Amino acid sequence: MWEDLIKKAKFGGLDVIETYVFWNGHEPSPGIYNFEGRYDLVRFIKTIQKERLYIFLRIGPYVCAEWNFGGFPIWLKFVPGISFRTDNELFKNAMQSFTQKIVNLMKSENLFASQGGPIILSQIENEYGPLGKRIGNEGYNYMNWAAQMAVGMGTGVPWVMCKQDDAPDPVINTCNGFYCDYFSPNQNYKPKIWTEAWTGWNGHTSKGRNYASVVPHPTSIRISHRTHFDLVNNENIPVYHFDFVPLETSEERLAKGSPLSDFVGRSELITEIIPTTERKTGNTLHLWRVTIMDDRFTIELPLSPKKSRSSLETTED
């Protein structure tokens, strides 16, 4: 899956792929690490490197991502006396240990740009600014500690903090949001970076979809997003199950997924027929066909190889 998706991203004109690092996936039990299968972070990064693309590694280790517990392992909750994301020694020790584990792993494979690798940016913490202000002095102390801890790991590449207006030098504060027109870094010698360009928002059952207006000159584009497996998200339905990315989770190109190099600065109303996509669920092959016409769409699919087709027609909210 990774190889094909990354090739399509490159074909679309992208040059940097960003990824979170999920603590609960990589350390499911204290000191027991998992870097196999879909958690094989090194293989993922080397696959991107093979296509001569760059990496923005968002270590966190709090990542949000509409992911249960924000990516924290559940065992962390039961450490006596721990308090998350504040000036708490137990939490800081655990966070530093995991962050160092990831950094050392990347260094051992020469994956940072300073070593000739593809990782050109790293992120510590995630959207902490609003929370830190509510916490007060302990939040401020924790934020500064996190920045100093990350920089002290000597990766040789810049670190960023998103939604952190007071990120201390040399950490770069970046923008997450639907619009970043009026965003500026807190020092004029820092680059302006749009970490997350929100084209939509997570949805909920029976409620409408939230989309941003078309951005005339996007600085970053999300080409695809993955399904949340294993019930790792609680109530939030990721909107990449809808149609706000050029590639859906099946990796088939949507009608709006024409080459992204053509998309920049231009947008069209999509009323085309989306080609049939083959999806495999267990041992059963399902064929989905979606037709979009104005504000209506129809879906046809066989429930199983032995059952006749059913049809669903609905109207957008």
C-alpha positions as CSV (number, residue, x, y, z in Angstrom):
1,M,0.0,0.0,0.0
2,W,2.7,2.5,0.9
3,E,4.7,2.1,-2.3
4,D,1.8,2.8,-4.6
5,L,0.4,5.7,-2.5
6,I,3.8,7.4,-2.3
7,K,4.3,7.1,-6.0
8,K,0.9,8.7,-6.6
9,A,1.8,11.5,-4.2
10,K,5.1,12.1,-6.1
11,F,3.2,12.0,-9.5
12,G,0.9,14.7,-8.1
13,G,3.7,17.0,-7.5
14,L,4.2,16.7,-3.8
15,D,7.7,16.9,-2.3
16,V,7.2,16.3,1.4
17,I,5.2,13.7,3.3
18,E,4.5,14.2,7.0
19,T,3.6,11.5,9.4
20,Y,2.8,11.2,13.1
21,V,4.5,8.7,15.4
22,F,2.0,6.8,17.5
23,W,3.3,6.0,20.9
24,N,0.6,3.5,21.8
25,G,1.3,1.6,18.6
26,H,5.1,1.5,19.1
27,E,5.2,0.9,22.9
28,P,2.0,-1.1,23.7
29,S,3.5,-2.1,27.1
30,P,6.2,-0.3,29.1
31,G,9.6,-1.0,27.5
32,I,8.1,-3.4,24.9
33,Y,8.4,-1.9,21.5
34,N,6.7,-2.7,18.2
35,F,8.2,-1.6,14.9
36,E,6.7,-4.3,12.7
37,G,4.0,-4.5,10.0
38,R,2.2,-1.2,9.7
39,Y,4.2,0.2,12.6
40,D,7.5,-0.4,10.7
41,L,8.5,3.3,10.8
42,V,11.9,2.8,9.3
43,R,10.6,0.9,6.2
44,F,7.9,3.6,5.7
45,I,10.5,6.4,5.7
46,K,12.9,4.5,3.5
47,T,10.1,3.9,1.0
48,I,9.6,7.6,0.9
49,Q,13.3,8.1,0.5
50,K,13.4,5.7,-2.4
51,E,11.0,8.1,-4.3
52,R,13.4,11.0,-3.4
53,L,10.8,12.7,-1.3
54,Y,11.3,14.4,2.1
55,I,9.8,13.6,5.5
56,F,8.3,15.8,8.2
57,L,8.4,13.5,11.3
58,R,5.8,14.6,13.9
59,I,6.9,12.6,16.9
60,G,4.6,14.3,19.4
61,P,4.4,12.0,21.3
62,Y,0.9,13.5,21.9
63,V,-0.5,13.6,18.4
64,C,-4.3,14.0,18.7
65,A,-5.2,12.8,15.1
66,E,-8.8,11.8,16.3
67,W,-7.0,8.8,17.8
68,N,-7.9,7.4,21.2
69,F,-6.0,9.0,24.0
70,G,-4.2,11.2,21.5
71,G,-1.8,8.4,20.8
72,F,-0.7,7.9,24.4
73,P,-0.4,4.2,25.5
74,I,-3.2,3.3,27.9
75,W,-0.7,1.9,30.5
76,L,0.6,5.5,31.0
77,K,-2.6,6.4,32.6
78,F,-2.0,4.0,35.5
79,V,1.4,5.2,36.5
80,P,0.8,6.5,40.1
81,G,1.2,10.2,40.5
82,I,1.4,11.0,36.7
83,S,-0.2,14.0,35.2
84,F,-0.1,14.4,31.4
85,R,1.3,17.3,29.4
86,T,2.4,19.4,32.3
87,D,5.4,20.0,34.5
88,N,5.3,16.5,36.0
89,E,8.5,14.5,36.3
90,L,6.9,11.1,35.8
91,F,5.3,12.2,32.5
92,K,8.3,14.1,31.3
93,N,10.6,11.1,31.9
94,A,8.3,8.8,30.0
95,M,7.9,11.3,27.1
96,Q,11.6,11.9,26.9
97,S,12.3,8.1,26.9
98,F,10.0,7.5,24.0
99,T,11.1,10.5,22.0
100,Q,14.8,9.5,22.5
101,K,13.9,6.0,21.3
102,I,12.5,7.3,18.1
103,V,15.3,9.8,17.5
104,N,17.9,7.1,18.2
105,L,16.2,4.7,15.7
106,M,16.2,7.4,13.0
107,K,19.9,8.2,13.7
108,S,20.9,4.5,13.6
109,E,19.5,4.3,10.0
110,N,21.0,7.7,8.9
111,L,17.5,9.1,8.2
112,F,17.9,12.7,9.3
113,A,18.9,15.2,6.6
114,S,22.0,16.0,8.6
115,Q,23.0,12.4,7.9
116,G,22.0,12.5,4.3
117,G,18.5,11.2,5.0
118,P,15.1,12.4,4.0
119,I,13.8,13.8,7.4
120,I,14.0,17.6,7.1
121,L,11.7,18.6,10.0
122,S,10.6,17.1,13.3
123,Q,7.8,18.1,15.6
124,I,7.7,18.0,19.4
125,E,4.3,18.2,21.2
126,N,1.1,19.0,19.2
127,E,-1.2,22.0,19.4
128,Y,-0.3,22.6,23.0
129,G,-0.6,26.4,23.0
130,P,-4.2,26.8,24.0
131,L,-4.0,24.1,26.7
132,G,-0.7,25.4,28.1
133,K,-2.2,28.9,28.6
134,R,-5.1,27.4,30.5
135,I,-2.7,25.4,32.8
136,G,-0.6,28.5,33.5
137,N,3.0,28.4,34.8
138,E,3.3,24.6,34.9
139,G,2.2,24.5,31.2
140,Y,4.7,27.2,30.3
141,N,7.5,25.3,32.1
142,Y,6.5,22.1,30.4
143,M,6.5,23.6,27.0
144,N,10.0,25.1,27.4
145,W,11.3,21.8,28.8
146,A,9.9,19.9,25.8
147,A,11.5,22.3,23.4
148,Q,14.9,22.2,25.1
149,M,14.7,18.4,25.4
150,A,14.0,18.0,21.7
151,V,16.7,20.4,20.5
152,G,19.2,18.7,22.9
153,M,18.8,15.4,21.0
154,G,21.1,16.7,18.3
155,T,19.1,15.7,15.2
156,G,20.7,18.4,13.0
157,V,17.3,19.3,11.6
158,P,14.8,22.0,12.8
159,W,12.1,21.3,15.4
160,V,8.6,22.8,15.2
161,M,5.7,23.3,17.6
162,C,2.3,23.8,16.0
163,K,-0.2,26.2,17.5
164,Q,2.5,27.4,19.9
165,D,2.9,31.2,19.5
166,D,5.6,31.4,22.2
167,A,7.7,28.5,21.0
168,P,11.2,29.3,22.3
169,D,14.2,29.6,19.9
170,P,15.3,27.8,17.9
171,V,12.0,25.9,17.7
172,I,9.7,27.2,15.0
173,N,6.0,27.9,15.7
174,T,3.7,26.8,12.9
175,C,0.1,27.2,11.9
176,N,-2.7,24.5,12.0
177,G,-6.0,25.7,10.7
178,F,-8.6,26.2,7.9
179,Y,-6.9,29.5,7.1
180,C,-3.5,30.9,7.9
181,D,-3.7,34.2,6.1
182,Y,-2.7,36.3,9.1
183,F,-0.3,33.8,10.7
184,S,3.3,34.9,11.3
185,P,6.1,33.1,13.1
186,N,7.2,34.7,16.4
187,Q,10.5,35.8,14.9
188,N,11.1,37.2,11.5
189,Y,14.0,34.9,10.8
190,K,11.8,31.8,11.2
191,P,10.1,30.4,8.1
192,K,6.3,30.5,7.8
193,I,5.0,26.9,7.9
194,W,1.4,25.7,7.5
195,T,1.6,22.3,9.3
196,E,-2.0,21.3,8.7
197,A,-4.2,22.8,6.0
198,W,-7.6,21.8,7.2
199,T,-9.9,21.1,4.3
200,G,-12.5,19.4,6.5
201,W,-13.3,18.4,10.0
202,N,-14.1,15.1,11.7
203,G,-17.8,14.3,11.4
204,H,-20.4,12.6,13.7
205,T,-23.3,10.3,12.8
206,S,-26.4,12.1,11.6
207,K,-24.6,15.5,11.4
208,G,-23.5,17.4,8.3
209,R,-20.0,17.6,6.9
210,N,-17.7,20.5,7.6
211,Y,-15.6,21.7,4.7
212,A,-13.4,24.8,4.3
213,S,-13.8,27.0,1.2
214,V,-11.4,26.3,-1.6
215,V,-8.0,27.7,-0.9
216,P,-6.9,29.8,-4.0
217,H,-3.2,29.2,-3.5
218,P,-2.6,26.2,-1.2
219,T,0.8,25.8,0.3
220,S,0.3,22.2,1.3
221,I,-2.1,19.6,0.1
222,R,-3.2,16.3,1.8
223,I,-3.3,13.7,-1.0
224,S,-4.7,10.9,1.1
225,H,-5.4,9.7,4.6
226,R,-5.7,6.3,6.1
227,T,-8.6,4.5,7.7
228,H,-8.5,4.2,11.5
229,F,-8.4,0.5,12.1
230,D,-8.9,-1.4,15.4
231,L,-11.4,1.1,16.8
232,V,-8.5,3.5,17.5
233,N,-10.9,6.5,17.3
234,N,-13.9,6.7,19.6
235,E,-16.7,8.9,18.3
236,N,-15.1,11.1,15.6
237,I,-15.5,9.9,12.0
238,P,-12.5,11.0,9.9
239,V,-13.8,12.9,6.9
240,Y,-11.2,11.3,4.6
241,H,-13.8,8.6,4.4
242,F,-15.8,11.1,2.4
243,D,-14.3,13.0,-0.5
244,F,-12.1,15.8,0.7
245,V,-8.8,14.2,-0.4
246,P,-7.6,13.5,-3.9
247,L,-7.2,9.8,-3.0
248,E,-9.7,7.9,-1.0
249,T,-8.7,5.1,1.4
250,S,-8.9,2.5,-1.4
251,E,-6.1,4.5,-3.2
252,E,-8.2,4.8,-6.3
253,R,-8.0,8.2,-7.9
254,L,-11.2,10.2,-7.4
255,A,-12.6,12.6,-10.0
256,K,-11.1,15.5,-8.0
257,G,-7.8,13.6,-8.0
258,S,-6.5,14.9,-11.3
259,P,-2.7,15.6,-11.1
260,L,-2.2,18.0,-8.1
261,S,0.2,20.1,-10.1
262,D,-2.9,21.0,-12.3
263,F,-5.0,21.6,-9.1
264,V,-2.9,24.3,-7.6
265,G,-4.6,27.6,-8.2
266,R,-7.6,26.0,-9.9
267,S,-10.7,24.2,-8.7
268,E,-13.7,22.7,-10.6
269,L,-17.1,21.5,-9.5
270,I,-17.0,17.7,-9.6
271,T,-19.9,16.0,-11.4
272,E,-18.1,13.1,-12.9
273,I,-18.6,9.4,-12.5
274,I,-16.0,7.9,-10.2
275,P,-14.6,4.7,-11.7
276,T,-15.5,1.4,-10.1
277,T,-13.2,0.6,-7.2
278,E,-12.4,-2.9,-6.0
279,R,-12.3,-3.3,-2.3
280,K,-11.4,-6.5,-0.4
281,T,-13.1,-7.2,2.9
282,G,-11.8,-10.5,4.4
283,N,-12.3,-13.1,1.7
284,T,-15.2,-11.2,0.1
285,L,-14.7,-8.9,-2.9
286,H,-17.0,-5.9,-3.0
287,L,-17.4,-3.6,-6.0
288,W,-18.5,0.0,-5.2
289,R,-19.7,2.4,-7.9
290,V,-20.4,6.0,-6.9
291,T,-22.1,8.5,-9.1
292,I,-22.2,12.2,-8.1
293,M,-24.8,14.4,-9.7
294,D,-25.4,17.8,-8.3
295,D,-26.3,17.4,-4.6
296,R,-27.3,13.7,-4.9
297,F,-25.2,10.6,-5.1
298,T,-26.0,6.9,-5.5
299,I,-24.0,3.9,-4.3
300,E,-24.4,0.4,-5.7
301,L,-22.7,-2.6,-4.2
302,P,-23.1,-6.4,-3.9
303,L,-23.6,-7.4,-0.3
304,S,-21.9,-10.7,-1.1
305,P,-21.1,-12.8,-4.2
306,K,-24.3,-14.8,-3.7
307,K,-26.7,-11.8,-3.1
308,S,-28.2,-9.4,-5.6
309,R,-27.2,-5.8,-5.7
310,S,-28.8,-3.4,-3.4
311,S,-29.0,0.3,-4.1
312,L,-28.8,3.3,-1.8
313,E,-29.7,6.8,-2.8
314,T,-29.4,9.8,-0.5
315,T,-29.2,13.5,-0.5
316,E,-26.4,15.6,0.9
317,D,-27.1,17.5,4.1
